[in-house]
């Protein structure tokens, strides 16, 4: 059996390992555009110098040798023939497969701002090549603009704080990390970033990149008419799934990306998918699980993806740890909200009809384990007499006559 995995990130690496654990004799080939295995979640650690390229690798030492996996690196899959079961590679080779997992991830999206897509020194922060380019250019310029105050934008910002550059963060929303934080939690980070000299601009929109005669950016014009100086633009305004190579292949995609079911199967037999290529639940733990689920089904062990809880984000910037779960702002007045502020520690819970729908915990994160389970399992908390901030696991277990614990 010839298994091929396309992509060397969270889904691909974990899928390859899972296949080998179930099939000791199979031929396993991993193809990746990347030359290195690395975690995209910590690229900002490469920017700020805490890690080198080798330290970004999340796989075990000698992974490919240990699991007897052939790695074709630095090569892109540019097409697939589902009838002949062939992958077309950028080096003009064809690669045969019996079963294939597509885990090509996603790429940075550049919004249709005038000159943004054509100007020099406009980079996303999605892969290692991006981080290397940013690191090299940031050492030579004086002004950097970051578009987007989501997780990737804040990662880029954190990675550049110790560079000798002026940083401006531009965000259309009204706060930092608008999908992950409420006003209070966001303000804690914003105040610290201002002390670091970061120029924060919320509620504004970039309309045009002003370039010089060599097409290098010199400023960004906002909808307010203000021009913000910049020689480097880091665009963190979303991603698009890497599905271009599937055009006319017969493999179904939608506006988000590759379509898969709970077993990781596509509409084509022996073709599977996992991770950011689907455009859904774009967090690392979900990508890992999807890769393993698909791998199990590829080797004939029927397994289903049941945990789609993707709204869990952990962040630690400027020495402040925060976790957000589910909703961070109540959608209407039918939901209730309680908060607790104790010095530097902040907690908020959003609930309705006995179920918790979201929470933010900032500072001391010791309570997040309980909250995560309450939200994921949709456990009714109405019968618990304690305040929601004092609940622990023991509140949901009872002792039977034979001293057994039951939920």
C-alpha positions in Angstrom: 0.0 0.0 0.0 1.4 3.4 -1.0 0.2 6.2 1.2 1.1 9.8 0.3 0.6 12.8 2.5 0.7 16.4 1.1 1.9 18.9 3.7 4.3 18.8 6.6 2.5 20.7 9.3 0.1 19.6 12.2 -2.2 17.4 10.1 0.4 15.9 7.8 3.1 15.0 10.4 0.6 13.4 12.8 -1.2 11.5 10.0 2.2 10.0 8.8 3.0 8.9 12.3 -0.5 7.4 12.8 -0.3 5.4 9.6 3.0 4.0 10.5 1.8 3.0 14.0 -1.0 0.9 12.3 0.9 -0.4 9.3 4.6 -1.3 9.8 5.2 -2.3 6.2 3.4 0.4 4.2 5.2 2.8 1.8 4.7 6.3 3.2 5.7 9.4 1.3 5.3 12.9 2.5 5.5 15.8 0.0 5.8 19.4 1.2 6.5 22.8 -0.3 8.4 23.5 2.9 12.0 22.5 3.5 11.5 22.4 7.3 9.0 21.1 9.7 7.9 23.9 12.0 5.0 25.2 14.1 3.3 28.2 12.6 2.0 29.0 16.1 5.4 30.1 17.3 6.8 31.9 14.2 6.9 35.1 16.4 9.5 33.4 18.6 11.7 33.1 15.5 11.1 36.8 14.8 12.1 37.9 18.3 15.1 35.6 18.4 13.9 33.2 21.1 14.1 30.3 18.7 16.1 29.4 15.6 14.6 27.3 12.7 15.5 24.0 14.4 13.7 25.1 17.6 10.5 25.6 15.6 10.4 21.9 14.7 7.6 20.1 16.7 8.4 16.6 15.4 10.6 14.2 17.3 14.3 14.0 16.5 15.0 11.9 13.4 11.2 11.7 12.8 11.4 10.6 9.2 14.0 7.9 9.8 12.3 6.7 13.0 9.0 6.2 11.2 10.5 5.2 7.8 8.8 8.0 5.9 10.2 9.3 2.6 10.1 13.1 2.6 10.1 14.9 -0.7 10.7 18.5 0.5 10.8 21.8 -1.3 8.4 20.4 -3.9 4.8 21.6 -4.5 1.9 19.4 -5.6 0.4 21.3 -8.6 -2.3 18.9 -9.7 -3.9 15.5 -9.1 -5.3 12.9 -11.5 -7.9 10.9 -9.5 -8.4 8.3 -12.3 -4.7 7.4 -12.6 -4.1 8.1 -8.9 -1.2 10.4 -9.7 0.0 13.6 -8.1 1.7 16.1 -10.4 4.7 17.8 -8.8 6.4 21.1 -9.4 9.7 19.3 -10.2 7.8 17.7 -13.2 7.7 14.3 -11.6 4.5 12.3 -11.0 3.9 10.5 -7.7 1.6 7.4 -7.6 -0.6 6.8 -4.6 -3.1 4.2 -3.3 -4.4 6.6 -0.7 -3.6 10.3 -0.3 -4.1 12.8 2.4 -4.4 16.5 1.3 -3.1 18.7 4.1 -1.7 21.7 2.3 -3.0 24.3 4.8 -3.7 27.9 3.8 -2.0 31.1 2.7 -2.2 34.8 3.7 -5.0 36.8 2.0 -4.1 40.2 0.8 -7.2 42.4 0.7 -8.0 44.5 -2.4 -6.3 47.7 -1.2 -4.9 49.8 -3.9 -1.2 48.9 -4.6 -1.1 46.4 -1.8 -0.8 43.3 -4.0 1.7 44.8 -6.3 4.0 46.7 -4.0 7.3 45.4 -2.7 7.8 44.5 1.0 4.3 43.4 1.5 4.3 40.1 3.4 1.9 37.9 5.4 3.0 35.8 8.4 1.9 32.4 7.5 5.0 30.3 6.8 8.7 30.3 7.6 9.7 32.0 4.4 7.5 34.9 5.5 9.1 35.1 8.9 12.6 35.1 7.4 11.7 37.9 5.0 10.2 40.0 7.7 13.2 39.5 9.9 15.6 40.5 7.2 13.6 43.6 6.1 12.7 44.8 9.6 16.4 45.2 10.4 16.8 47.7 7.5 13.7 49.9 7.8 12.3 52.5 10.3 8.5 52.1 10.0 6.4 49.0 9.9 2.7 48.7 9.5 0.7 45.7 10.5 -2.7 45.3 9.0 -5.1 43.3 11.2 -5.2 42.9 15.0 -6.1 39.3 15.1 -3.9 36.5 16.5 -1.5 36.6 13.6 -1.2 40.4 13.6 -0.5 40.4 17.3 2.1 37.6 16.9 3.9 39.8 14.3 3.7 42.7 16.6 5.1 40.8 19.6 7.9 39.4 17.4 9.0 42.9 16.4 8.8 44.8 19.7 12.6 44.7 20.3 13.5 45.9 16.8 14.5 49.5 16.3 11.4 50.3 14.3 8.2 52.3 14.7 5.2 50.0 14.6 1.7 50.9 13.7 -1.2 48.4 14.0 -4.2 49.2 11.9 -7.5 47.4 12.7 -11.0 48.0 11.4 -12.6 46.7 14.6 -12.7 48.6 17.9 -10.1 46.7 19.8 -7.2 44.3 19.8 -8.1 40.6 19.1 -11.8 41.4 18.5 -12.7 37.7 18.0 -10.9 36.5 21.1 -11.2 39.3 23.7 -13.8 41.7 25.1 -13.0 45.4 25.7 -11.7 44.9 29.2 -9.2 42.1 28.4 -8.1 43.8 25.1 -7.5 47.0 27.0 -4.9 45.3 29.3 -2.8 44.5 26.2 -3.4 47.8 24.5 -2.1 49.8 27.4 1.0 47.7 27.7 1.7 48.0 23.9 1.3 51.7 24.1 4.0 51.8 26.8 6.2 49.9 24.3 5.6 52.7 21.8 3.2 50.9 19.5 0.9 53.2 17.6 -2.6 51.6 17.7 -5.3 52.6 15.3 -8.7 51.1 15.7 -11.9 51.7 13.7 -10.0 52.7 10.6 -9.5 51.2 7.2 -6.4 51.2 4.9 -7.4 52.5 1.4 -4.1 52.9 -0.5 -0.5 52.0 -0.4 1.7 55.0 -1.5 4.8 53.7 -3.3 8.0 55.3 -4.6 9.4 55.1 -8.1 10.8 51.6 -7.3 7.4 50.4 -6.1 8.5 50.3 -2.5 5.9 51.4 0.1 6.4 54.7 1.8 3.1 55.1 3.5 -0.5 53.8 3.8 -3.4 56.2 3.4 -6.4 55.6 5.7 -10.0 56.3 5.1 -9.6 59.2 7.5 -7.2 60.9 5.1 -4.2 60.3 7.4 -1.0 58.8 5.9 1.0 56.4 8.1 4.7 56.0 7.2 5.9 52.5 6.4 8.6 50.7 4.4 7.3 47.2 5.4 3.7 46.1 5.5 2.8 42.9 7.3 -0.7 41.8 6.1 -2.6 39.7 8.7 -6.1 40.1 7.3 -7.1 36.5 7.0 -6.2 33.3 5.0 -7.4 31.3 2.1 -7.2 27.6 1.8 -4.5 26.1 -0.6 -6.9 24.4 -3.0 -5.7 25.9 -6.3 -4.1 22.6 -7.3 -7.5 20.9 -7.1 -9.0 22.9 -10.0 -10.8 20.6 -12.5 -9.7 17.5 -10.5 -13.3 16.4 -9.6 -12.5 16.9 -5.9 -15.2 19.1 -4.3 -14.5 22.4 -2.6 -16.7 25.2 -1.4 -16.0 28.9 -0.6 -14.1 27.8 2.6 -11.9 25.1 1.1 -11.8 21.3 0.7 -15.0 19.5 1.7 -14.5 16.5 4.0 -16.8 14.5 6.2 -16.2 13.4 9.9 -13.9 10.6 8.7 -11.7 13.0 6.7 -13.0 11.6 3.4 -13.6 13.8 0.3 -16.1 13.0 -2.4 -13.4 11.0 -4.2 -12.5 7.5 -3.0 -9.1 7.2 -1.4 -8.6 11.0 -1.2 -8.7 12.4 2.3 -8.2 15.9 3.8 -7.3 17.5 7.1 -6.4 20.8 8.6 -6.5 24.4 7.2 -7.1 23.2 3.6 -10.8 22.8 4.7 -11.0 26.4 5.9 -12.9 25.3 9.0 -11.8 25.3 12.7 -8.4 26.8 12.1 -6.6 25.9 15.3 -3.6 23.6 15.8 -5.3 21.0 18.1 -8.1 20.5 15.5 -5.7 20.1 12.7 -3.8 17.5 14.7 -7.0 15.5 15.4 -8.2 15.7 11.8 -4.9 14.4 10.6 -5.1 11.4 13.0 -8.7 10.7 12.2 -8.1 10.7 8.5 -5.0 8.5 8.9 -7.0 5.9 11.0 -9.6 5.7 8.2 -7.0 5.4 5.5 -5.7 2.2 7.2 -9.2 0.9 7.6 -9.8 1.8 11.3 -13.1 3.6 11.2 -12.9 6.7 13.3 -15.0 9.9 13.5 -14.1 13.5 14.3 -16.5 14.5 17.0 -14.7 17.3 18.7 -15.1 20.5 16.7 -14.7 22.9 19.5 -12.6 25.4 17.7 -13.2 28.6 19.7 -10.4 28.1 22.2 -7.5 30.5 22.1 -4.6 30.8 24.4 -2.3 33.9 24.2 0.6 35.3 26.2 1.8 38.8 25.1 3.7 41.3 27.2 3.8 38.9 30.1 0.0 38.6 30.3 -1.6 35.2 29.8 -5.2 34.9 28.5 -7.5 32.2 27.4 -10.8 32.7 25.6 -13.5 30.0 25.1 -16.5 30.2 22.9 -18.4 33.5 23.0 -16.5 36.5 24.3 -19.3 39.0 23.9 -23.0 38.2 24.5 -25.0 38.4 21.3 -28.2 39.7 22.9 -29.9 40.4 26.2 -31.2 36.9 26.6 -27.7 35.9 27.7 -26.3 36.7 31.2 -22.8 37.8 31.9 -20.8 37.8 35.2 -17.3 39.1 35.8 -14.8 38.9 38.5 -11.8 41.2 38.8 -9.1 40.5 41.4 -6.1 42.6 41.0 -4.5 41.6 37.6 -6.8 38.6 37.3 -10.0 38.9 35.2 -12.7 36.3 34.6 -15.9 36.6 32.6 -18.6 34.0 31.9 -21.4 34.2 29.4 -24.3 31.8 30.1 -28.0 31.1 29.3 -30.6 28.6 30.5 -28.0 26.8 32.6 -25.4 26.4 29.9 -22.1 28.3 29.6 -21.5 29.6 26.1 -18.2 31.5 26.6 -15.6 32.7 28.9 -12.5 34.8 29.2 -9.8 34.2 31.8 -6.9 36.6 32.1 -3.9 36.4 34.5 -4.4 33.2 36.6 -5.5 30.5 34.1 -6.0 27.7 36.7 -9.7 27.6 36.2 -9.8 27.2 32.4 -9.7 23.3 32.5 -13.1 23.2 34.3 -14.6 25.9 32.1 -13.4 24.2 28.9 -15.2 21.0 29.8 -18.4 22.8 30.9 -18.6 24.6 27.5 -17.5 21.7 25.3 -19.8 19.2 27.0 -22.7 21.7 27.3 -23.1 20.7 30.9 -26.1 22.3 32.7 -24.9 24.2 35.8 -28.3 25.2 37.1 -28.3 22.7 39.9 -24.9 23.8 41.2 -25.4 26.1 44.2 -21.9 27.7 44.1 -21.1 30.8 42.1 -19.9 29.9 38.6 -16.4 31.0 39.4 -16.1 28.4 42.3 -17.3 25.3 40.4 -15.0 22.3 40.3 -15.1 18.8 38.9 -16.5 17.4 42.1 -19.7 19.3 41.7 -20.8 17.0 38.9 -20.3 13.6 40.5 -22.4 11.7 42.9 -21.6 8.6 45.0 -23.8 5.5 44.6 -24.5 3.0 47.4 -21.5 0.9 46.4 -19.3 4.0 46.5 -19.0 4.3 42.7 -18.8 7.8 41.3 -21.4 8.7 38.6 -22.0 11.9 36.6 
